[in-house]
Amino acid sequence: MADSASLLFNPRTYDPEHFDPETRRLLRATVDWFEARGKRRLIEDYRSRAWLGDFLDFAAREGLFATFLTPASAAGKDDQRWDTARIAALNEIFGFYGLDYWYAWQVTILGLGPVWQSDNAEARARAAELLAQGEVFAFGLSEKTHGADIYSTDMLLTPDGDGGFLASGSKYYIGNGNAAGLVSVFGRRTDVEGPDGYVFFAADSRHEAYRLVKNVVDSSKYVSEFRLADYPVAPADILHTGRAAFDAALNTVNVGKFNLCTASIGICEHAMYEAVTHASNRILYGRPVTAFPHVRRELTDAYVRLVGMKLFSDRAVDYFRSAGPDDRRYLLFNPMTKMKVTTEGEKVIDLMWDVIAAKGFEKDNYFAQAAVEIRGLPKLEGTVHVNLALILKFMRNHLLNPVDHPAVPTRLDAADDAFLFQQGPARGLGSVRFHDWRTAFDAYADVPNVARFREQADALCTFVETAAPDEEQSRDLDLLLAVGQLFALVVHGQLILEQARLTGLDEELLDELFAVLVRDFSAHAVELHGKDSATEDQQSWALGAVRRPVVDADRSTRIWGRVEALSEAYEMGQ
């Protein structure tokens, strides 16, 4: 049975021995750099919006980004590869110490996406060399007027008569745009109409035709607006043209925005140590705050939700690493990590904040920045409703039309995830097929709240078969989003159970977690019941899907003991 501390990242005890020696060394070195910097400096840099120069110097000295973000096909050293498992581990560490650090790394990943998907050998070699020099990268996709609507880009490339172009236009909300050695920029040709005119090209933020306008956020995260004015784009700078440029944009998001989930986990872990320690040592009306039943419930719910976030995300990594042309299940689990895991993170922080109250505002705590930064993650990629709409594309096949797939093992091996840069056309989501989700639930049929949740999941299948939104309702996004939340819970529960099985998670903790998921499903069912356009059949189904979790006071008390044990388990040095 795992104890509470072993399920959470703790710098005091962290030793990722499941990785190869160089990965293990770099992860530990990163933790040690932050710990040596200390909490006071970390918070002051956040408050003063200091650029991350010291951190990037450290990363350059260690070859951190070059080791983790150079795929084997472009590697100059044996330890360089694109390994989603160790990338996820580093995301968690960066989130734990501050989202600003994660952001500089995250947008570097996005900037590299179009490059590593490109057949341009010269651009790939240049990117590998820039990484080796410790440079960061940027992803020039979104625009002030259109957001990430790449159909409507106003970055225009005019042919220069010599096989190249002059690029003019602006990009907005572009991380690292102030310092990137290479910016992957999306635009369209002025002489070609439609999708054939799309272009992805590499730009240098230091070029005189590249004008940095400003940082559009009040943060150390340099989220830039930049403008190009007749920027010369040589043939050697072209990464993709036509439909391939469009696909590269979407496939880059598939690779890069997966990182939001583990960053959210890191934020919640650090905040939880602070919150439980504070609550355990605060006396109110002559009693410790943690003696109050509602406090115990809120902190226990926060803890089991956080465990669920970790279980789901760890299992999703396996599907990413095992993906291929005939197995694209990751395309569902990706928006799940972007939407479901990150919104769970918001709930975790809110539950703890309700307990620690005013303490959550104090400037000397990590929690104050956690409460702000956790809000951004569900909104950094298309917002929750966009990802829910994407998730719905998979619902019928996932719930009702399973096929046989080879079992996906735990993937912590030192392998290069080459397929992520060979995903091919970004379409055909409705044709993706899945293994039977029921198998994961069958393995835990004797766990009371897993069984209770299974009843709700089976009821959702009945809904899809007998009361699914008709053609007119399918245009009512408000109604569809409520359905999407119900489906997302089933997928969330499935991967949690798969990972629990692989890791031997004890059933008592799983039972407490699924009690929370039963309540969540019931709440979303009631929400669906109240939608303006819900039919009588849908309303009846919704109320029929409401369930009460199986209550076990002794179980809850024992799980609370694990939460209470987090008090004083970690405190960052000053």
N, C-alpha and C positions, 0 to 999 in steps of 0.2 A: 504494500500500500504506500503510495507516494504521500509525503507530508505536504503541508500547504506551501512551505517555502520552496520545495524542490520543483513545484509546478510553475513558479514565477521566477523571472530573471532576478538574480541577486548578485551584484558586483562582488560581494564579500566571498562568495563561494563559486563564482562562475568559472567553469573549466569545460569548454566544449570539446570533450575528448572524443566525441563521435566524428569529428572532422579530421582531416589530414593535418600533419604537424604545422605546415605553413599557415593554413587557414586558422588553426587553433592559436598560433602565435599572434597573428594580426588581429583577431578578435579580442584577445586578451590585452594586446598592446593598446587597442582603441579604448577599452574600458579603463586601463591604467592611466592613459592620457587625460581622460575626463576626471577621474578621481583625483589625480595630482593637481588639476586645475582648481578643483574645489567648488563648493556650492556658491560661495559668495561671488566669485568671479563669474561663474556661469550665469547667475541671476543678473549681475550688473551688466554683462555683455548683452543680455536679452533686453534689459530696461533701456540701455543706451543705444540700442540698435547698431551695435558695432559690426562691421563687416567681418567675415569669418577667416581673416587672413592667417591667424595662428593655427587654426584647425586645418586649413588647406595646406599650410606648410608641413604640418605633421603628416597629413595624408600623402603628400608628395615624397617626403623623406622615406616613409615606409613602403611606398609603392602600393598603397592601399587600393586606390581606384583602379590603377593599371592591372593589379592582380585579379581583382574581383570582376572587372568590367571589360576585359579583353577576351573575346571568344578564342577558342583554340585555333580557329582558322586564321587568326591574325596575331597569334601569340608569339612573343619573342623569348619567353621563359617557360619552364616546365609547369609552374604553378598557376599560370594564367589560363582562365577558362570562364565561361558564363555558367555559373552554378547557382540555380535559383534557391537551393537550400541555404547556402552560406550568405547569399544576398539577403534573404529573409532574416537571417540571424543578425546581420549588420543593421538592417532597418530597425529592428527591435532595440538595439543598443542606442542608435541615434535618437529614436523616439524617447527613450528613457531619459536621455540627458538634455534634449531640446530639439524641437521640430525644425529650428533654423538649420541645424547641421544636417538633418535628414533631407531637407529641401534642396540644399546645394548638391547633394549626392543624387537625389531623386531626379532632378531635372537634367543632370548629367546623363543619367540612364536614358531619359527620353531623347535627349539630343543625339545620343549614339544609335538609337533605334534605326533611323533611316540609313545611317552609314553602314551598320553591320548587315542590313538587308540588301545593300547595293552591290552591283557587280563592278563598280568602279574601284579597281585595285589601287589606284593612286590615292583616292580619297580614304580608302580603308587604311592604307599604310600611314597616311598623314595623321589619321585619328589615333592609331596605335602609338605613334611617336609622341603626339600631344599628351596622351594619357601617361606615357612613360615620363614625360616632363612635369607631370602633376597638374596639367591644365584641367579646367572644368568645361562642360559643354552646355548647350541650350537648345531648346526645341521651339522653333519659330513657327507656330501653327496659328494660334488664336489672334483675333483682331478686335479692335475696340468696338466696332459697329456690329460685327457678325459673331463674335465669340469664337467658338470652335466649329462653326458652320463652314466646313471647307468647300462646300459647293459655291460659296459666295465670296471667295477671297479677292481682295483688292490689291494684293501684291502682284504687280504686273511686270512681265519680262518681255522686253522688246528686242528682237533680233538685231545684232550689231553688224551683220554682214560678213563676219569672219567665223561663223559657227558658234558664237557665244551670244550673250544677251546683256542688256543693261536692265537691272532690276530697280524698280521704284515702288515705294509703298511703305506702310507701317505695320508693325506687329505690337500687340498689347498683351500684358500679363505673361511675360516671358522670363522665367527664372534664369538667373545667371547671365542675363543679357548684358550686364556691365563688365563681365570678365571672361566670357567664354572664348576659348581658343578656336572653337568651331561652333557655329550656329547652324543647325539644319533648318532651312527656311522653305516653307510651302508657298507656291505661287502659281500663276497661270500665264501662258503666253498670250500676247496681244494678237498674234496672227493665226491662231488655231482655236476654233470654237469647241465647246463641250469638253468631255473628260480627256480627250486626247491632248488637250492643251495644258494639263497639270504638269508641274515641275517641282521636284525637291532639289534644292541646291545647298552647297556648303558656303557659309559666309564667315568672315573673321571680324569680331567685334572691334578690333584695333584698326581696321581699314578706314581711311579718311572719308569714304562715302557711306560709312555706317555711323549714324548719329544716335547716340544714347540720349533719350529725352528726359527720363526720370525714373525713379522707383515709385511705382503706383501704390505701394502699401507702406504703412508706417511700421517698419519691421527690419530686422537684420536680413531677412529674406529679401534679396534684391529681385523683385518681380518687376521687370523693366517694361517700359515702352521704348521701342527703337524705330528709327526710320532709315530706309535706304533711299539714296538719291543718285540714280544712274550708277548703281553699284555694278562693277564689271563681273559678270559670271562667265568664266571660261569653260570650255568643254570639260576640263579636268575637275570642275566644281559640281558638275551635274551628277546627282545621286540617282534620281528616278525621273522618268517622263511618262505622261499619259496615265492610264488606269493604274499602272504600277505605283505611281506617286500617291494616288488615293489609297491604295491598299497599304502602302508603307506607313501612312499616317495612322490608319486604324490598327494595324498590327503592332505598331509601336506602343499605342495605348494599351493593347492587350498585354504587352510585356511590362511596361513601366508602371502603369497605374495599379497593378497588383500590389505594389509596395505599400499602398496606403494602409492595408490591414495590419501589417506588423509594426508600422510606426504607431498606429493607434494603440496596439497592445503595449508597447514600451511606455507610452505616456501614462496609460492606466496603471501599470505596475508601479512606477515611481510614486504616482499620486496615492496609490493604495497604502504603501508603506507609511507615508506621512499621515494619511487620514486615520488609519487604525492606531498608530502610535499616539496621535493626539487624543483620539477619543478614549483610549484606554487609560490615559493619564489625567483626564479632565474630570473634576469632581463637580457635580451639580446636585443641589439639594441634598448634600451629604452622601451622594452615591456616585460611583464612576458612571460616566455617560453610557458606557457599554452595558450597564445593568438594565437599561430600559429595553423592553421587548421590541419596540419599533426600530430602535437603533440596531439591535442585533439582526433584525430582519433585513434592514436596508444594507448593512455591510455584508451580510451573508449573500444576499441577492447580487450585490456588486461583485463579490468574489467568484461566485459560480458563473456569472455571465462572463467574467474575464477568462476563467478557465475554458468556457465554451468557445470564446473568440480564438484562444490559442489552439485548441483542438481542431477547430474548423480550418484555420489558416495553415497549420502544419500539414493537414491532410490534403488541402488544395495544392500545396507545393508538389506533392507526389504526382498529381494529375498533370500539372504543368510539365514536369520533368519527363513524364512518360508519354506525352502527346506525340501525335504524328498525323499524317494525312488521313488515316482511317480512324483516328481517335481524337476528336476535338471537344471532348467533354469539358476541357478547361475553359471553353468559351462561355459556359454557364457559371462555372465557379469563379471566374474573373469578376464579373459584375457583382457577384455575391460578396466577394472580399471587399470590393470598393464601396458597396452600399450597406450590406447587412452587418459586417464586422465593424465598420466605422460608426454606424448608428448605435450598435451595441456599446461601443466605446463612450459615446455621449451619455448613454443611460448609466454606465458605470460611474462616470464622473459625477453626474447629477445625484445619484444615490449617495455617494460619499459626501458630496457638498451639502446635502440636506442634513447630514450628521455633524459635520465640522463647522457649518454655518460661516460666521464671520472670519474664522481662521483661514478660510479659503481665499480671502482677499489680501492677506498679509504679504507684504513685499519680500519678506525673507524666506518664503516657502516656494518650493517648486510648484505646488498645487495651483497657485495663482496663474501661472502661465499655462499649466495643463488645462485649466478650465476654459481658457481662451483658445488654445491651439487645437483642442479636440474637436471644436466646432468646424474647423476648416476642412478636415479630412473628407467628410461625406460630400463636401461641396467642391472639392478640387477636381473632380472628374464628372462633369455632366449633371451633377446634383442627383439626389435620391430618386426623383421621379423618372429621370432618363434611364437610370440603371434598372429600375423596376420594370419599365416598359421593355427593356432589353431582355430581362429575365423571363418575362411572360412569353417570349417567342419560343422558349424551350418547354413550356409547362405540359402541353399535351403529350409530347413524346416522352418526357421524363416520367410522368405519372402513369401513363397508360400503355406505352408501347416499348417496353424494355427489350433489349437484345443481349446476347451473350458477348461479353468482353473478357479478355484475359484479366486475371486479378492484378491490380496495381499494388506493388509492394511499397514499403517505406523507402524513400529515395534520399538517402544521405551520402550516397557514394560520390566520389570525386570525379564526376563525369561532366562533359560539356553539353549544355542544353541547346544543341545546334538547331533543332527544329523551330525554336522561337524566332529565328531570323529567316525561316524558310516556310512561313505559314501559308503563302500563296494568296489567292483571291479572298478578300474579306467579305464573303457572302455565303449564302446557303445555311444560315443558322437554323432554319426550320427543319433541315434534314439531319441535324446532329442527333445521334441516338445514344442512349444511356443504358447502363446495366440496371438490374431491378433494385430499386431503392428499398424494397421490403426486406431484402436479405439482411441489411444492417440492423433493422428493427427486430427481425426474428431472433437474432442472436441475444437480444436482451428482453425477450418477451416476459421474463419473470420479474423484471424491475417495474414496480407498480406505476411510476409516472411515465416511463417509456411506453408501457402498454396503454396508458391513458392517452398519451399523445398520439400513439398509433391509431387509436379510434378516430381522432380528429383528422389525421392524414388520410385514412381510408374514406372519411366523409368528404374530404376535398376531391378525391377521385370521383365520387358519386356526383358532386357538384359539377365537375367538368363534363361528365357524361350526360347529365340530365338537366342542368340549370345554368349552363355556361352563358355568358353574355351573347346576345344575338348581334346581328350586323349593326343595328342602330346603336346598341349599348357599347359596341366595340369602338365607337367614336367618342365615348364618354370616358376620358382618361381618369377622371376622379373615381369612378366606379372601378375601373381596371386596376388602379393602384392598390385599392383595398384587397382585390383578389391576389395581386402580386405579393403583397405582404404575407398572405397565408401560404402561398406556394414557397416563398423564400424561407419560411420557417421549417417547412418539410425538408428542403435541401440542407438547411443549416443543421437540423437534427440528424440527418443521414450521415453527413461527413463527421460530425462529432462522434457518432457511434462507431463509425469505421476506425477513427483514430483511437478511440477508447479501447477498442478491441486490440489494435496493434500495439498499444503501449501498456495494456494491463491496468487501465484506470479502474479504481475500485467502484463497485456498483452503488455504494451509498452516496458518493459524491455525484455520480451520474443521476441518481434518483432525485437529489435535491435540485440539480440543474434542470432536469426535465419538468419538475414542478413549476419552475419559472416559465418554461416554454409553453406548458399547458395554459397558464394564465395569459401569456402573450397571444396565443392562438384565439382564445376566447375573446380577448379584447378586440382583435382585428375582425372577428366574426360579428361582434356587436357593431363595430364601425360599418361593416358592409350592410348590415341590417338597416342602418340609418341613412344610407345613401338615397338621394332623391329619386334616382332612376331604378332602384332595386325593385324587381318584380315580386309579386306575392310568393312565388315559389322560392325565390332567392332569399327573401326575408325569413321564410319558414325554415329553409335550410340553415341559415346563419344562426338562428336561435337554437336549432337542434344540434349545432356543432359546439356549443358552449359546454365546457366541462370544468369540474372542480378538481384541482390536483388532489392526489392522495396524501393526506396529512399524516406525518409521523413526527411527533414532538421530540422523541429521543434521537431520531436521525438528525433533525435540525439542530439540536443541542450539540451533537458531536461535530457537525460541520462548522458550527459557530466556534467550537474550540480550535479548529484549524485557522479560522480567520483571526481569532484573538492571538494566536501564536505569532502572527506577523508583527505585532507590536514590538518595537526595538530590534526587529530582525535586520533592518538596514536603515542607516542614516548617513547621508553624504557628508563627508568631512568639509570643514570650512576652509 
